[in-house]
């Protein structure tokens, strides 16, 4: 719709805009003419009084005086008549202007109505056009559906013809993969980061100054574990990594404990990797880790997998086994933290194929945040993590318990037996090795396969494990388990 005004409308608006000023000028003119009339009336009255005085005072002939007076009165009357006609003309002009102003106002009210009507007409035309386009699309879709229905009805016959005409040469025809018509959601890139602690929290020590278990104990104490729990867990962790096991932690401070153990033994060569939720590709994990870890190094490097059970562990179990044992030329100390939130997968027996699972929530923790005790950071030599083990350790009781529930697993048994031998060599208390093995291996495995709590308790002799005193950690674990059916397939 055009928005510009015609010349006639512009002149009309200009006249309408100047109308109040013109009315004001005409009112002033009428007022001045009225004043002049009043002045003429006053002059007539004065003249009449003067004539009367002159008539009485002077002996002027009455005829002469009357003629002069009549002449002046005639002139005044003529002038008064002209003034009256002029005033009437001005009044008519004002009336006409008021009438024109009223017509202009009525026309201005009509303009928006006309514009609204034109706008509604345009919208109606647009809606009609859209309806026609929609009807055309529907007709096209309907025709396409008819074609697809016809092709679908011909499909059995086409399939039969294809199987009849198939020849041997078809084995040599190369097939080009067809790209999916939709976009494939790419997984976020893996980010390998160095574990760093503030200088006031971590201090470097010489390799020869402390034993590996003592380094682990100091760092575990620094994060808040009581001395007795820290000492025992440090021995169990050292025995596990000496057996090339992957050490998994679960509980509130699982990630913190994994990092503390990593820097205690690998120092600046300690890395962390936050495992993304979903599926982790083994080759992608290798490409991420290999550039950071040197081949055949005499000193150890450590990796912390944070949230390992965010992905199916069986998908990356082989690469983790190779990295922890050095089968692929690179050997790592691998620690993992396990989550228990909505995004985490339930614990599975594949975790125990790689190493023990330590539940940190059943240990004795300080109830107040620990004072900023310095952690130790040491780059250990690989040979210092290979203790001399007594090959004649009694394995009968432990193997009987390990094989008691679920299917046998040679890889798991090999890892567990190696860890148990190290525990026997490092423990001075009778039965301590079996208690540690029950804490890291037996109870986690039995909980995964669903052994009832009563059977667990009976198998471990109420947490005593044939020792004089029970292990408080085992009692707490047993107290947290429910009565469930055994899963024989695990």
C-alpha positions in Angstrom: 0.0 0.0 0.0 1.4 3.4 -1.0 2.1 5.7 2.0 2.9 9.0 0.1 0.1 11.7 -0.1 -1.1 13.5 -3.2 -0.6 17.2 -3.8 -4.3 17.8 -3.0 -3.9 16.1 0.4 -0.8 18.1 1.1 -2.5 21.4 0.3 -5.5 20.3 2.4 -3.2 19.5 5.4 -1.4 22.8 5.0 -4.7 24.7 5.0 -5.9 22.7 8.0 -2.7 23.4 9.8 -3.0 27.2 9.3 -6.8 27.4 10.1 -6.4 28.2 13.8 -4.1 31.2 13.0 -6.5 32.5 10.3 -9.5 32.2 12.7 -7.5 34.2 15.3 -6.7 36.9 12.8 -10.3 37.2 11.7 -11.5 37.4 15.3 -9.0 40.3 15.9 -10.3 42.1 12.8 -13.9 41.7 13.9 -12.9 42.9 17.3 -11.3 46.0 15.8 -14.3 46.7 13.6 -16.5 46.5 16.6 -14.3 49.0 18.4 -14.6 51.3 15.4 -18.4 51.0 15.5 -18.3 51.9 19.1 -16.1 54.9 18.4 -18.5 56.0 15.6 -21.4 55.8 18.0 -19.6 57.8 20.6 -18.6 60.3 17.9 -22.3 60.6 16.8 -23.3 61.2 20.3 -20.6 63.8 20.7 -21.6 65.4 17.4 -25.2 65.5 18.4 -24.3 67.2 21.7 -22.0 69.7 19.9 -24.8 70.5 17.4 -27.2 71.2 20.2 -24.7 73.5 21.9 -23.9 75.3 18.7 -27.6 75.7 17.9 -28.1 77.3 21.3 -25.0 79.4 21.3 -24.6 80.6 17.7 -27.1 82.2 15.5 -26.3 79.8 12.7 -29.1 79.2 10.4 -30.8 75.9 11.2 -31.0 74.9 7.6 -27.2 75.1 7.1 -26.5 73.3 10.4 -29.0 70.6 9.5 -27.5 70.1 6.0 -24.0 69.7 7.5 -25.2 67.3 10.1 -27.2 65.3 7.6 -24.2 65.1 5.4 -21.9 63.8 8.2 -24.6 61.3 9.3 -25.0 60.0 5.8 -21.3 59.5 5.4 -21.1 57.7 8.8 -24.1 55.5 7.9 -22.5 54.5 4.6 -19.2 53.7 6.3 -21.1 51.7 9.0 -22.9 49.7 6.3 -19.6 48.9 4.6 -18.2 47.8 7.9 -21.3 45.6 8.6 -21.0 43.9 5.2 -17.3 43.3 5.8 -18.1 41.7 9.2 -20.8 39.5 7.7 -18.3 38.4 5.0 -15.8 37.5 7.6 -18.4 35.6 9.6 -19.4 33.6 6.5 -15.7 32.8 5.8 -15.2 31.6 9.3 -18.3 29.4 9.1 -17.1 27.9 5.8 -13.7 27.2 7.2 -15.2 25.4 10.3 -17.3 23.3 8.0 -14.3 22.4 5.9 -12.3 21.5 9.0 -15.1 19.1 10.1 -15.1 17.4 6.7 -11.3 17.0 6.9 -11.5 15.4 10.4 -14.2 13.0 9.2 -12.0 12.1 6.2 -8.9 11.5 8.4 -10.9 9.1 10.6 -11.9 7.2 7.4 -8.3 6.8 6.2 -7.2 4.2 8.9 -10.3 2.2 8.3 -9.5 2.0 4.6 -5.9 1.0 5.3 -7.1 -1.7 7.7 -9.5 -3.0 5.1 -6.7 -3.2 2.5 -4.4 -5.0 4.9 -7.0 -7.6 5.7 -7.6 -8.1 2.0 -3.9 -8.7 1.4 -3.7 -11.2 4.3 -6.7 -13.0 2.9 -5.1 -13.3 -0.5 -1.9 -14.6 1.1 -3.7 -17.2 3.1 -5.5 -18.4 0.0 -2.2 -18.7 -1.9 -0.7 -20.8 1.0 -3.7 -23.1 1.0 -3.3 -23.6 -2.7 0.5 -24.4 -2.2 -0.4 -26.9 0.6 -2.9 -28.6 -1.5 -0.3 -29.0 -4.3 2.2 -30.5 -1.8 -0.4 -32.9 -0.5 -1.2 -34.0 -4.0 2.5 -34.6 -4.7 2.9 -36.7 -1.5 -0.2 -38.7 -2.3 1.2 -39.5 -5.7 4.5 -40.5 -4.3 2.8 -42.8 -1.7 0.9 -44.4 -4.5 4.2 -45.1 -6.3 5.8 -46.5 -3.2 2.9 -48.8 -2.6 3.2 -50.0 -6.2 6.9 -50.7 -5.7 6.3 -52.5 -2.4 3.8 -54.8 -4.1 6.4 -55.5 -6.8 9.1 -56.2 -4.2 8.5 -60.0 -3.8 8.6 -60.6 -7.5 11.8 -58.5 -7.9 13.5 -60.4 -5.1 12.6 -63.7 -6.8 14.0 -62.4 -10.1 17.2 -61.2 -8.4 17.8 -64.6 -6.8 17.2 -66.3 -10.2 19.5 -64.1 -12.2 22.4 -64.1 -9.6 25.6 -65.3 -11.1 29.1 -66.2 -9.8 30.7 -63.0 -11.2 28.8 -61.0 -8.6 31.4 -62.1 -6.0 33.9 -59.8 -7.8 31.8 -56.7 -7.9 33.2 -54.1 -5.5 30.6 -52.4 -3.4 30.9 -48.8 -2.3 29.6 -48.0 1.2 26.7 -45.7 1.2 26.9 -42.7 3.6 24.0 -42.5 6.0 21.4 -39.8 5.1 21.6 -38.4 8.6 24.6 -37.0 10.6 26.5 -39.2 12.9 27.0 -37.9 16.4 30.8 -37.7 17.0 32.1 -38.5 20.5 34.0 -35.7 22.3 37.8 -35.9 21.9 39.8 -37.4 24.8 41.9 -35.1 26.8 45.0 -36.4 28.6 46.1 -34.0 31.4 49.0 -33.9 33.7 48.1 -34.3 37.4 49.3 -31.2 39.2 49.2 -30.3 42.9 50.2 -26.9 44.3 53.8 -26.5 45.4 52.7 -26.1 49.0 50.9 -29.5 48.9 53.4 -31.6 46.9 57.1 -32.1 47.5 59.6 -34.0 45.4 61.7 -36.6 47.2 64.5 -38.8 46.0 63.7 -42.3 44.9 66.0 -43.9 47.5 64.7 -41.9 50.5 61.4 -43.9 51.0 59.9 -47.2 50.1 57.0 -47.2 47.6 54.5 -48.4 50.2 55.6 -45.5 52.5 55.1 -43.0 49.7 51.6 -44.3 49.1 50.9 -44.2 52.8 52.0 -40.6 53.2 49.8 -39.4 50.4 46.8 -41.4 51.5 47.2 -39.9 55.0 47.4 -36.5 53.5 44.0 -36.8 51.9 42.4 -37.7 55.2 42.7 -41.4 55.8 43.6 -42.4 59.4 47.0 -43.9 59.9 46.0 -47.5 60.3 43.7 -47.5 57.2 46.3 -45.6 55.2 49.1 -48.1 56.1 47.1 -51.1 55.2 45.6 -49.8 52.0 49.1 -48.6 50.9 50.4 -52.1 51.2 47.5 -53.6 49.3 47.8 -51.0 46.5 51.6 -51.6 46.2 51.1 -55.3 46.1 48.5 -54.8 43.3 50.7 -52.5 41.1 53.7 -54.8 41.7 51.5 -57.5 40.1 50.7 -55.3 37.1 47.1 -55.0 38.2 44.8 -52.1 37.4 43.7 -50.7 40.8 40.1 -49.5 41.0 38.8 -47.3 43.8 35.2 -46.6 44.6 33.7 -44.3 47.2 33.4 -40.6 47.9 37.2 -39.9 47.7 38.0 -42.4 44.9 39.3 -39.9 42.4 41.4 -38.1 45.0 42.9 -41.3 46.2 43.8 -42.4 42.7 45.5 -39.2 41.9 47.4 -39.3 45.3 48.7 -42.8 44.5 49.7 -41.8 41.0 51.9 -38.8 41.9 53.4 -40.7 44.8 55.1 -43.2 42.4 55.2 -41.4 39.0 55.6 -37.8 39.9 55.5 -35.5 36.9 54.6 -38.4 34.7 51.2 -38.8 36.2 48.3 -38.2 33.9 44.5 -38.1 34.3 41.8 -38.9 31.7 38.1 -38.1 32.4 36.3 -41.0 30.7 33.3 -39.7 28.7 29.9 -41.1 29.1 29.0 -43.6 26.4 31.3 -45.8 24.4 35.1 -45.4 24.4 37.0 -46.8 21.4 40.1 -48.7 22.3 42.2 -47.4 19.3 41.2 -43.8 20.2 42.4 -44.5 23.8 45.7 -45.8 22.5 46.2 -42.7 20.2 45.6 -40.4 23.2 47.9 -42.2 25.6 50.9 -43.3 23.4 52.3 -39.8 22.6 52.6 -39.0 26.4 54.2 -42.3 27.5 57.7 -43.2 26.3 58.6 -46.7 25.0 60.7 -49.0 27.2 61.4 -46.4 29.9 63.2 -47.4 33.1 61.0 -45.1 35.1 57.3 -45.5 35.6 54.4 -43.4 34.4 50.9 -43.4 35.8 47.4 -42.9 34.4 44.2 -42.2 36.4 41.0 -43.1 34.5 38.3 -41.0 36.2 34.9 -42.6 35.9 36.0 -45.8 34.3 32.5 -47.3 34.5 31.0 -44.5 32.4 31.7 -46.9 29.5 31.5 -50.7 29.0 34.8 -51.9 30.4 34.9 -55.0 28.2 35.2 -52.7 25.2 38.6 -51.4 26.4 39.7 -54.3 28.7 42.3 -55.6 26.2 44.1 -52.3 25.8 44.1 -51.6 29.5 45.6 -55.1 30.1 48.3 -54.4 27.5 49.1 -51.0 29.1 49.2 -52.3 32.7 51.4 -55.3 31.8 53.6 -53.6 29.1 52.6 -56.1 26.4 52.4 -53.3 23.8 55.8 -51.8 24.7 54.4 -49.2 27.1 53.9 -50.0 30.7 51.7 -47.8 33.0 50.6 -47.8 36.5 46.8 -47.6 36.0 44.5 -46.3 38.7 40.7 -45.9 38.2 37.9 -44.3 40.0 34.4 -45.8 39.8 31.2 -43.7 39.9 27.9 -44.6 41.3 25.6 -42.0 39.8 22.9 -42.2 37.3 25.3 -42.0 34.3 27.6 -44.8 35.7 27.2 -48.4 34.6 26.9 -51.1 37.3 30.1 -52.8 38.3 30.8 -55.9 36.3 33.2 -58.8 36.6 35.3 -57.5 33.8 36.7 -54.9 36.2 38.1 -57.8 38.3 39.7 -59.3 35.3 42.1 -56.3 35.4 42.6 -55.9 39.1 41.1 -55.5 42.6 38.4 -53.0 43.6 38.9 -51.2 46.9 35.8 -49.6 48.5 37.2 -46.6 50.3 33.9 -45.7 52.1 34.4 -48.6 54.6 37.8 -47.3 55.7 38.5 -45.0 58.7 38.5 -41.4 57.6 39.2 -38.3 59.7 36.0 -36.4 60.4 37.6 -33.0 59.9 39.3 -31.8 56.7 43.0 -32.8 56.9 45.6 -30.1 57.5 47.5 -29.3 54.4 50.1 -32.0 55.0 52.5 -32.1 52.1 52.1 -34.9 49.6 55.2 -36.6 48.2 55.9 -36.7 44.5 58.5 -39.3 43.3 59.4 -40.8 40.0 60.1 -44.4 40.9 62.3 -46.8 38.9 60.4 -49.7 37.3 62.6 -52.3 39.0 61.9 -50.9 42.5 58.2 -51.9 42.0 59.1 -55.6 41.5 59.5 -57.2 45.0 60.9 -60.6 45.5 57.9 -63.0 46.0 57.8 -66.4 47.7 56.5 -68.7 45.0 55.7 -71.3 47.7 52.8 -69.3 49.2 49.7 -71.4 50.1 47.0 -70.6 47.6 44.6 -73.4 48.3 42.2 -71.4 50.6 42.2 -68.3 48.4 41.6 -70.2 45.2 38.8 -72.2 46.7 37.0 -69.0 47.7 37.7 -67.3 44.4 36.3 -70.3 42.4 33.4 -70.9 44.8 30.8 -68.8 42.9 30.3 -68.0 39.3 32.3 -69.2 36.3 36.0 -69.7 36.3 38.1 -67.0 34.6 41.8 -67.8 34.0 42.8 -64.2 33.5 41.1 -63.1 36.7 42.7 -66.0 38.6 46.1 -65.2 37.3 45.8 -61.5 38.4 44.3 -62.4 41.8 46.9 -65.1 42.5 49.8 -62.8 41.7 48.4 -60.1 43.9 47.8 -62.6 46.7 51.4 -63.8 46.6 52.6 -60.2 47.0 50.3 -59.7 49.9 51.6 -62.8 51.6 55.2 -61.6 51.1 54.4 -58.1 52.5 52.2 -59.1 55.4 53.5 -60.0 58.9 50.2 -60.8 60.5 48.7 -64.3 60.1 45.6 -64.2 57.8 46.2 -60.6 56.8 46.8 -61.5 53.2 43.5 -63.4 53.0 41.6 -60.5 54.6 43.1 -58.1 52.0 42.2 -60.5 49.2 38.7 -60.7 50.5 38.5 -56.9 50.7 39.7 -56.3 47.1 38.7 -59.5 45.3 36.3 -61.8 46.9 33.6 -59.6 48.3 33.4 -57.3 45.2 33.2 -60.4 43.0 30.5 -62.0 45.1 28.5 -58.8 45.2 28.6 -58.6 41.4 27.4 -62.2 40.8 24.7 -61.8 43.5 25.9 -64.1 46.3 23.5 -63.8 49.3 24.9 -61.9 52.3 24.5 -65.0 54.6 26.6 -67.1 52.3 29.3 -64.4 52.1 29.4 -64.2 55.9 29.6 -68.0 56.2 32.4 -68.3 53.6 34.5 -65.6 55.3 33.8 -66.9 58.8 32.0 -63.7 59.8 34.9 -61.6 58.5 37.6 -63.4 60.4 39.0 -65.3 57.4 40.4 -68.0 59.8 42.2 -65.3 61.8 41.9 -64.4 65.5 40.1 -61.1 65.0 37.6 -59.9 62.3 38.4 -57.2 59.7 36.2 -54.2 60.3 36.3 -53.4 56.6 34.8 -56.8 55.7 32.1 -56.4 58.4 31.1 -53.0 57.0 31.0 -54.4 53.5 28.9 -57.4 54.6 26.6 -55.1 56.4 25.9 -53.1 53.2 25.0 -56.1 51.1 21.5 -57.5 50.7 20.3 -61.0 50.1 20.2 -61.6 46.4 20.2 -64.5 44.0 23.5 -65.8 42.5 24.2 -65.0 38.8 26.0 -68.1 37.6 26.9 -66.6 34.2 29.3 -64.0 35.6 
